[in-house]
Amino acid sequence: MDRLSGAPAGRPERTQHKAFGGLAPVWGILDRLGVADAIDAVCGPRRSDAGASVGTYLALATANRVVAPCSKLGFQQWWATTAGPRFTKVPVAATDHRRFWDAMDNLDTTKLAAAERAIAATMVTEFGRDLSGLALDMTNFATFIDSANEAAPIAQRGHAKQKRNDLRLVGLALVVTRDRAIPVTSHAYPGNRPDVTQFATVLDELTSRYAAILDTHSDGDPQDKDKDKDKAPLGPTVVFDAGQNSAANFAHLAETGLHYVGSLPPASFPDLLAVPARRRQPVDPHQYPGLSAYDTRALVFGADRRVVLTHSANLHTKQAAGFDQTLAKTTRDLGELAATLARGKTRRRLDAVQAALLTLNSPSSLPCLQVPRRSQGLVGGDRVRPILNKSSSRHTPTNMGTGNGPSARDRRPGTGRSHGPCSCES
């Protein structure tokens, strides 16, 4: 129309609007990490009849997950709306969903682990990630994989942390850096396996993968090397919670030589809980106000280990308020139950009353409750009252772990070599 209407020269005859700003930086990072090259190195060269290599397809899928997540079936339509075909040289026609499935079929777990090692090594060296402090945690995720689908054995029914007991689960262990929580090691496992059973596998992968990376971190001024040649190289300190605790895991930790900071349940160490408050020392009044600690040693899983008992004034206040609220509600519910039984118009079996009391007493912070027992028969008319344990009537929000409160302000990450607010290597 412009040509027919005599429009001035230089105006475009047609235009296209393509998404660029979100996709281009993500693709640039994937290129710097060498994601496609690392996957192609373990999967082999590109097939002659394929539109792109296996690594390129998986890099495209990764970029889509970051920029605008969609299914493999919907990828082709999304790719057509972006400027990606121009700067990646992957045409829209080559992004049929079946090509992605073919690429994923070529990447088994062994090849995936090898590619991840190469990508992680590049990430640490290219971006200078600090591996001196690492956090390890595990969880599981609910999937919508059909129960009759036998093609995904990793999806199993187990203890769902998302409370979706009706769905199949996949477990995931991650090791992330202290700085910006960048994942450096991952391990997927069937959802019916307890986290504690996967701890050794994750540690083995971590030590085998970063033995070479830690050597690259030691590169620096030759004079500094000469000064420190008689010192052992600093290794990473791994931080984990009490869910990974077992005698076998601590023994395995000792074999790896890793420094570590763990977490211990305070109830397992009554002697430490009895330590007077005056023996605790402030940690850092400016950075961690209200946080105090007591540094000692204790027998943990058969070995003498350093233990730091911490107490957070902020957590103390919050737990005391929560305890009072829960106790008031429980007392009110117990009163209603007692009044019902006292009226004598309802007769409940002893096991039914005990089940009701267990429900009311479910929070671990509540005191123990006792039920007047009869040798046989029903319970009716007897007054039920809570019996406070001496230990439970005191508010003692004292922790032995890396988390010393619900807020980031109260958390003191482990520092140094195998030091921190919990059990460390002997």
TORNUNU-412528 format. One record per residue (C-alpha): residue in three letters; y, x, z. Coordinates in steps of 0.1 Angstrom, whole numbers, plus 2048, in hexadecimal, padded with zeros to 3 digits. Example, Ala and Ser with C-alpha at 12.3 -4.5 7.8 and 13.67 -1.06 7.14 Angstrom:
<vomars>
+-------+-----+-----+-----+
| rotor |   Y |   X |   Z |
+-------+-----+-----+-----+
|   ALA | 7D3 | 87B | 84E |
|   SER | 7F5 | 889 | 847 |
+-------+-----+-----+-----+
</vomars>
This chain:
<vomars>
+-------+-----+-----+-----+
| rotor |   Y |   X |   Z |
+-------+-----+-----+-----+
|   MET | 800 | 800 | 800 |
|   ASP | 817 | 81D | 808 |
|   ARG | 811 | 82C | 7E5 |
|   LEU | 818 | 80A | 7D4 |
|   SER | 837 | 804 | 7E9 |
|   GLY | 845 | 826 | 7E1 |
|   ALA | 843 | 835 | 803 |
|   PRO | 850 | 858 | 807 |
|   ALA | 836 | 874 | 801 |
|   GLY | 824 | 883 | 81F |
|   ARG | 81A | 863 | 831 |
|   PRO | 7F5 | 860 | 837 |
|   GLU | 7E2 | 845 | 823 |
|   ARG | 7CA | 83E | 840 |
|   THR | 7C5 | 84A | 864 |
|   GLN | 7A8 | 84B | 87D |
|   HIS | 7AB | 84B | 8A3 |
|   LYS | 790 | 860 | 8B4 |
|   ALA | 78B | 869 | 8D9 |
|   PHE | 791 | 88E | 8DE |
|   GLY | 7A1 | 896 | 900 |
|   GLY | 783 | 88F | 916 |
|   LEU | 768 | 89D | 900 |
|   ALA | 778 | 8BD | 8F4 |
|   PRO | 77B | 8CE | 917 |
|   VAL | 758 | 8C4 | 921 |
|   TRP | 74A | 8D2 | 901 |
|   GLY | 75E | 8F1 | 907 |
|   ILE | 74E | 8F6 | 929 |
|   LEU | 72B | 8EF | 91C |
|   ASP | 732 | 90A | 901 |
|   ARG | 73E | 923 | 91B |
|   LEU | 71F | 91D | 930 |
|   GLY | 709 | 922 | 912 |
|   VAL | 6F6 | 901 | 919 |
|   ALA | 6E9 | 8FC | 8F5 |
|   ASP | 6E0 | 920 | 8F0 |
|   ALA | 6CD | 922 | 912 |
|   ILE | 6B8 | 904 | 909 |
|   ASP | 6B2 | 910 | 8E5 |
|   ALA | 6A6 | 931 | 8F3 |
|   VAL | 689 | 921 | 905 |
|   CYS | 682 | 905 | 8EC |
|   GLY | 683 | 919 | 8CC |
|   PRO | 698 | 917 | 8AD |
|   ARG | 6A5 | 8F7 | 89D |
|   ARG | 68C | 8E4 | 888 |
|   SER | 694 | 8E2 | 863 |
|   ASP | 693 | 8BC | 863 |
|   ALA | 6A8 | 8B8 | 882 |
|   GLY | 6CD | 8B0 | 882 |
|   ALA | 6D4 | 8C8 | 89E |
|   SER | 6C1 | 8DF | 8B6 |
|   VAL | 6B1 | 8D3 | 8D7 |
|   GLY | 6CC | 8E5 | 8EB |
|   THR | 6E8 | 8D4 | 8D6 |
|   TYR | 6D9 | 8B1 | 8DC |
|   LEU | 6D7 | 8B7 | 901 |
|   ALA | 6FA | 8C5 | 902 |
|   LEU | 706 | 8A6 | 8F0 |
|   ALA | 6F4 | 890 | 909 |
|   THR | 704 | 8A3 | 926 |
|   ALA | 726 | 8A0 | 917 |
|   ASN | 721 | 87A | 913 |
|   ARG | 717 | 877 | 938 |
|   VAL | 737 | 888 | 942 |
|   VAL | 74F | 877 | 92B |
|   ALA | 742 | 854 | 925 |
|   PRO | 71E | 84E | 931 |
|   CYS | 709 | 837 | 91B |
|   SER | 6E5 | 834 | 910 |
|   LYS | 6D5 | 849 | 8F5 |
|   LEU | 6D5 | 82A | 8E0 |
|   GLY | 6FA | 826 | 8E4 |
|   PHE | 703 | 84B | 8DF |
|   GLN | 706 | 849 | 8B9 |
|   GLN | 720 | 82D | 8BB |
|   TRP | 734 | 840 | 8D6 |
|   TRP | 732 | 861 | 8C2 |
|   ALA | 742 | 850 | 8A4 |
|   THR | 760 | 848 | 8B9 |
|   THR | 767 | 86C | 8C3 |
|   ALA | 773 | 88B | 8B1 |
|   GLY | 752 | 89C | 8BB |
|   PRO | 742 | 89C | 898 |
|   ARG | 75F | 8B1 | 88B |
|   PHE | 75F | 8CE | 8A5 |
|   THR | 73A | 8CE | 8AD |
|   LYS | 72E | 8CA | 889 |
|   VAL | 715 | 8B0 | 894 |
|   PRO | 719 | 891 | 87D |
|   VAL | 715 | 86E | 88A |
|   ALA | 6F6 | 869 | 875 |
|   ALA | 6E4 | 884 | 888 |
|   THR | 6E9 | 873 | 8AA |
|   ASP | 6CF | 858 | 8A7 |
|   HIS | 6C0 | 851 | 8C9 |
|   ARG | 69D | 85B | 8BE |
|   ARG | 6AA | 87F | 8B8 |
|   PHE | 6B4 | 881 | 8DC |
|   TRP | 691 | 876 | 8E7 |
|   ASP | 681 | 890 | 8D0 |
|   ALA | 697 | 8AB | 8DF |
|   MET | 68F | 8A1 | 903 |
|   ASP | 66A | 8A1 | 8FB |
|   ASN | 66D | 8C5 | 8F2 |
|   LEU | 67B | 8CF | 914 |
|   ASP | 660 | 8CF | 92E |
|   THR | 666 | 8D8 | 953 |
|   THR | 65E | 8FC | 94E |
|   LYS | 676 | 900 | 931 |
|   LEU | 690 | 8EC | 944 |
|   ALA | 68E | 903 | 962 |
|   ALA | 692 | 922 | 94C |
|   ALA | 6B0 | 914 | 93A |
|   GLU | 6C0 | 90A | 95C |
|   ARG | 6BC | 92D | 968 |
|   ALA | 6CE | 93B | 94A |
|   ILE | 6EA | 921 | 94C |
|   ALA | 6EE | 928 | 972 |
|   ALA | 6F0 | 94D | 96C |
|   THR | 70B | 948 | 952 |
|   MET | 71E | 931 | 968 |
|   VAL | 71F | 949 | 985 |
|   THR | 72A | 966 | 970 |
|   GLU | 742 | 953 | 958 |
|   PHE | 754 | 940 | 974 |
|   GLY | 74F | 958 | 991 |
|   ARG | 73E | 93F | 9A8 |
|   ASP | 73A | 94A | 9CC |
|   LEU | 715 | 949 | 9D8 |
|   SER | 71B | 955 | 9FB |
|   GLY | 718 | 932 | A09 |
|   LEU | 701 | 918 | 9FB |
|   ALA | 6F8 | 8F5 | A07 |
|   LEU | 6D6 | 8E5 | A01 |
|   ASP | 6CF | 8C0 | A03 |
|   MET | 6B6 | 8A8 | 9F6 |
|   THR | 6B6 | 883 | 9EE |
|   ASN | 6A6 | 869 | 9D8 |
|   PHE | 6B3 | 850 | 9BE |
|   ALA | 6A6 | 82E | 9B5 |
|   THR | 69D | 829 | 990 |
|   PHE | 696 | 80A | 97C |
|   ILE | 677 | 818 | 96C |
|   ASP | 65D | 7FD | 968 |
|   SER | 640 | 7FF | 981 |
|   ALA | 627 | 7FE | 965 |
|   ASN | 637 | 81B | 953 |
|   GLU | 620 | 839 | 956 |
|   ALA | 635 | 850 | 941 |
|   ALA | 64B | 85A | 95E |
|   PRO | 634 | 866 | 97B |
|   ILE | 651 | 875 | 98D |
|   ALA | 65E | 852 | 995 |
|   GLN | 64B | 846 | 9B3 |
|   ARG | 64F | 82D | 9CF |
|   GLY | 659 | 83C | 9F1 |
|   HIS | 673 | 83C | A0C |
|   ALA | 692 | 831 | 9F9 |
|   LYS | 6B2 | 83F | A08 |
|   GLN | 6C6 | 825 | 9F3 |
|   LYS | 6B1 | 80A | A05 |
|   ARG | 6A2 | 7FF | 9E3 |
|   ASN | 67E | 7FE | 9ED |
|   ASP | 676 | 7E9 | 9CF |
|   LEU | 67D | 805 | 9B6 |
|   ARG | 66D | 825 | 9AD |
|   LEU | 67E | 845 | 9BA |
|   VAL | 685 | 868 | 9AD |
|   GLY | 68D | 883 | 9C6 |
|   LEU | 6A7 | 89E | 9C0 |
|   ALA | 6AF | 8BE | 9D2 |
|   LEU | 6D0 | 8CF | 9CC |
|   VAL | 6DE | 8F1 | 9D7 |
|   VAL | 704 | 8F2 | 9D3 |
|   THR | 71E | 90C | 9D9 |
|   ARG | 735 | 909 | 9F7 |
|   ASP | 753 | 90C | 9DF |
|   ARG | 757 | 8EB | 9CC |
|   ALA | 732 | 8E1 | 9D1 |
|   ILE | 727 | 8EE | 9AF |
|   PRO | 701 | 8E9 | 9AA |
|   VAL | 6EE | 90A | 9A6 |
|   THR | 6CA | 8FF | 9AA |
|   SER | 6B9 | 8DD | 9A6 |
|   HIS | 696 | 8D0 | 9AB |
|   ALA | 689 | 8AE | 9A2 |
|   TYR | 66A | 8A0 | 9B3 |
|   PRO | 656 | 880 | 9B6 |
|   GLY | 667 | 866 | 9CC |
|   ASN | 649 | 862 | 9E3 |
|   ARG | 64B | 886 | 9F0 |
|   PRO | 65E | 88D | A11 |
|   ASP | 67C | 8A4 | A0D |
|   VAL | 66D | 8BD | A26 |
|   THR | 650 | 8C4 | A0F |
|   GLN | 667 | 8D0 | 9F2 |
|   PHE | 67C | 8E8 | A06 |
|   ALA | 666 | 907 | 9FF |
|   THR | 666 | 900 | 9DA |
|   VAL | 68C | 8FE | 9D9 |
|   LEU | 68F | 91E | 9EC |
|   ASP | 677 | 930 | 9D5 |
|   GLU | 68B | 925 | 9B7 |
|   LEU | 6AB | 92F | 9C7 |
|   THR | 69F | 952 | 9D0 |
|   SER | 68F | 959 | 9AF |
|   ARG | 6AD | 94C | 99B |
|   TYR | 6C8 | 95E | 9AE |
|   ALA | 6B8 | 980 | 9B4 |
|   ALA | 6C8 | 98C | 994 |
|   ILE | 6E8 | 978 | 999 |
|   LEU | 6EE | 988 | 9BA |
|   ASP | 6EB | 9AA | 9AA |
|   THR | 707 | 9A0 | 992 |
|   HIS | 71D | 997 | 9B0 |
|   SER | 719 | 9B9 | 9BF |
|   ASP | 72A | 9C8 | 9A0 |
|   GLY | 74C | 9D4 | 9A9 |
|   ASP | 75F | 9F4 | 9B1 |
|   PRO | 747 | A12 | 9AF |
|   GLN | 758 | A20 | 9CE |
|   ASP | 750 | A01 | 9E1 |
|   LYS | 72C | A04 | 9D6 |
|   ASP | 72B | A28 | 9E4 |
|   LYS | 739 | A1C | A05 |
|   ASP | 720 | A00 | A08 |
|   LYS | 701 | A10 | 9F9 |
|   ASP | 6F0 | A13 | A1B |
|   LYS | 6F7 | 9EE | A23 |
|   ALA | 6E0 | 9D2 | A19 |
|   PRO | 6EF | 9BB | 9FE |
|   LEU | 6FE | 99B | A0B |
|   GLY | 6E8 | 97E | A02 |
|   PRO | 6F1 | 959 | A02 |
|   THR | 6F1 | 944 | A21 |
|   VAL | 6DF | 922 | A1B |
|   VAL | 6EA | 904 | A30 |
|   PHE | 6D2 | 8E7 | A34 |
|   ASP | 6CE | 8C9 | A4C |
|   ALA | 6B3 | 8C0 | A64 |
|   GLY | 69F | 8AD | A4A |
|   GLN | 691 | 8CE | A3D |
|   ASN | 685 | 8DA | A60 |
|   SER | 661 | 8E4 | A64 |
|   ALA | 64F | 902 | A71 |
|   ALA | 642 | 90A | A4E |
|   ASN | 664 | 908 | A3E |
|   PHE | 674 | 91F | A58 |
|   ALA | 657 | 938 | A53 |
|   HIS | 65E | 936 | A2D |
|   LEU | 683 | 93C | A33 |
|   ALA | 67A | 95C | A46 |
|   GLU | 665 | 968 | A28 |
|   THR | 681 | 962 | A0F |
|   GLY | 69A | 978 | A23 |
|   LEU | 6B5 | 95E | A1D |
|   HIS | 6D0 | 959 | A38 |
|   TYR | 6D1 | 935 | A43 |
|   VAL | 6E2 | 91B | A59 |
|   GLY | 6CE | 8FD | A63 |
|   SER | 6D1 | 8DE | A79 |
|   LEU | 6BE | 8D5 | A98 |
|   PRO | 6BB | 8B3 | AA9 |
|   PRO | 6CC | 8B6 | ACB |
|   ALA | 6B2 | 8A0 | ADC |
|   SER | 698 | 8BC | AD6 |
|   PHE | 6AC | 8D4 | AEC |
|   PRO | 6B4 | 8C2 | B0D |
|   ASP | 6BC | 8E3 | B1E |
|   LEU | 6D8 | 8EA | B06 |
|   LEU | 6E6 | 8C6 | B0A |
|   ALA | 6E7 | 8CD | B30 |
|   VAL | 6FE | 8EB | B2A |
|   PRO | 720 | 8E4 | B3C |
|   ALA | 73D | 8DE | B26 |
|   ARG | 750 | 8FB | B36 |
|   ARG | 738 | 913 | B25 |
|   ARG | 743 | 908 | B02 |
|   GLN | 75F | 91B | AF2 |
|   PRO | 779 | 90E | AD9 |
|   VAL | 76F | 917 | AB5 |
|   ASP | 792 | 918 | AA5 |
|   PRO | 7AC | 902 | AB5 |
|   HIS | 7C2 | 902 | A95 |
|   GLN | 7A8 | 8FD | A7A |
|   TYR | 78F | 8E9 | A8F |
|   PRO | 7A2 | 8D8 | AAC |
|   GLY | 78B | 8CA | AC6 |
|   LEU | 76C | 8DD | ABA |
|   SER | 75A | 8F3 | AD4 |
|   ALA | 73A | 906 | AD2 |
|   TYR | 720 | 918 | AE8 |
|   ASP | 70E | 935 | AD8 |
|   THR | 6EC | 93C | AE6 |
|   ARG | 6C8 | 941 | ADB |
|   ALA | 6AA | 92A | ADD |
|   LEU | 685 | 928 | AD2 |
|   VAL | 685 | 915 | AB1 |
|   PHE | 664 | 910 | A9E |
|   GLY | 653 | 92D | AB0 |
|   ALA | 66F | 947 | AAC |
|   ASP | 68D | 951 | AC1 |
|   ARG | 6AB | 947 | AAD |
|   ARG | 6D1 | 945 | AB1 |
|   VAL | 6DD | 922 | AB9 |
|   VAL | 701 | 916 | ABA |
|   LEU | 706 | 8F5 | ACE |
|   THR | 726 | 8E4 | AC2 |
|   HIS | 73B | 8C8 | AD0 |
|   SER | 756 | 8B5 | ABD |
|   ALA | 76F | 8A2 | AD2 |
|   ASN | 777 | 88C | AB4 |
|   LEU | 753 | 883 | AAF |
|   HIS | 750 | 87E | AD4 |
|   THR | 76B | 864 | AD4 |
|   LYS | 75D | 852 | AB5 |
|   GLN | 73A | 851 | AC2 |
|   ALA | 745 | 845 | AE4 |
|   ALA | 758 | 828 | AD4 |
|   GLY | 73A | 820 | ABD |
|   PHE | 722 | 822 | ADA |
|   ASP | 737 | 80A | AEF |
|   GLN | 73A | 7F1 | AD3 |
|   THR | 714 | 7F2 | ACC |
|   LEU | 70C | 7EF | AF1 |
|   ALA | 723 | 7D1 | AF5 |
|   LYS | 713 | 7BF | AD8 |
|   THR | 6EF | 7C7 | AE4 |
|   THR | 6F8 | 7BC | B07 |
|   ARG | 705 | 79B | AF9 |
|   ASP | 6E6 | 796 | AE4 |
|   LEU | 6D0 | 79E | B02 |
|   GLY | 6E2 | 784 | B16 |
|   GLU | 6DC | 76A | AFC |
|   LEU | 6B7 | 772 | AFB |
|   ALA | 6B5 | 772 | B21 |
|   ALA | 6C6 | 750 | B23 |
|   THR | 6AE | 742 | B0A |
|   LEU | 690 | 74E | B1E |
|   ALA | 69F | 743 | B3E |
|   ARG | 6A3 | 71F | B32 |
|   GLY | 67D | 71D | B2E |
|   LYS | 67F | 706 | B10 |
|   THR | 671 | 720 | AF9 |
|   ARG | 652 | 734 | AFE |
|   ARG | 64E | 754 | AEC |
|   ARG | 631 | 76C | AEB |
|   LEU | 637 | 78E | AFC |
|   ASP | 634 | 7A0 | ADB |
|   ALA | 64F | 78A | ACC |
|   VAL | 667 | 792 | AE8 |
|   GLN | 65F | 7B7 | AE6 |
|   ALA | 665 | 7B6 | AC0 |
|   ALA | 687 | 7A6 | AC6 |
|   LEU | 690 | 7C1 | AE0 |
|   LEU | 686 | 7DC | AC8 |
|   THR | 69D | 7CD | AAE |
|   LEU | 6BA | 7CD | AC6 |
|   ASN | 6B1 | 7F1 | AD1 |
|   SER | 6AF | 800 | AAF |
|   PRO | 6CD | 817 | AAF |
|   SER | 6C4 | 838 | ABE |
|   SER | 6E4 | 838 | AD3 |
|   LEU | 6DA | 819 | AE7 |
|   PRO | 6C8 | 81B | B09 |
|   CYS | 6A4 | 813 | B0D |
|   LEU | 69C | 7EF | B15 |
|   GLN | 680 | 7E3 | B2C |
|   VAL | 66E | 7C2 | B2B |
|   PRO | 65E | 7B2 | B4A |
|   ARG | 639 | 7B2 | B41 |
|   ARG | 61E | 79A | B49 |
|   SER | 5FA | 7A2 | B46 |
|   GLN | 5F3 | 786 | B2E |
|   GLY | 602 | 769 | B1C |
|   LEU | 627 | 760 | B15 |
|   VAL | 649 | 76A | B21 |
|   GLY | 660 | 74F | B2C |
|   GLY | 67A | 74B | B47 |
|   ASP | 67B | 770 | B51 |
|   ARG | 69D | 780 | B4F |
|   VAL | 69E | 79D | B36 |
|   ARG | 6B8 | 7B8 | B3E |
|   PRO | 6C0 | 7DA | B2F |
|   ILE | 6B7 | 7F9 | B43 |
|   LEU | 6CE | 816 | B3C |
|   ASN | 6BF | 838 | B3B |
|   LYS | 6D5 | 852 | B4C |
|   SER | 6D5 | 867 | B2D |
|   SER | 6DF | 84A | B16 |
|   SER | 6FB | 83F | B2D |
|   ARG | 70E | 85F | B26 |
|   HIS | 721 | 864 | B05 |
|   THR | 715 | 885 | AF9 |
|   PRO | 71E | 88A | AD5 |
|   THR | 713 | 8AE | AD6 |
|   ASN | 705 | 8BC | AB6 |
|   MET | 6F0 | 8DA | AAB |
|   GLY | 6F6 | 8DA | A86 |
|   THR | 70E | 8E1 | A6A |
|   GLY | 71E | 8BF | A6C |
|   ASN | 733 | 8BC | A8C |
|   GLY | 744 | 89B | A84 |
|   PRO | 748 | 880 | A6B |
|   SER | 767 | 88F | A5C |
|   ALA | 76C | 8AE | A48 |
|   ARG | 785 | 8BA | A62 |
|   ASP | 769 | 8BD | A7B |
|   ARG | 751 | 8CF | A66 |
|   ARG | 74C | 8F4 | A6A |
|   PRO | 738 | 904 | A4E |
|   GLY | 722 | 921 | A57 |
|   THR | 732 | 943 | A51 |
|   GLY | 726 | 966 | A51 |
|   ARG | 703 | 972 | A4D |
|   SER | 6EB | 958 | A5B |
|   HIS | 705 | 94C | A74 |
|   GLY | 711 | 929 | A79 |
|   PRO | 710 | 90B | A90 |
|   CYS | 6EA | 908 | A91 |
|   SER | 6C9 | 91B | A90 |
|   CYS | 6CA | 93A | A7B |
|   GLU | 6B2 | 955 | A72 |
|   SER | 6A4 | 968 | A8F |
+-------+-----+-----+-----+
</vomars>
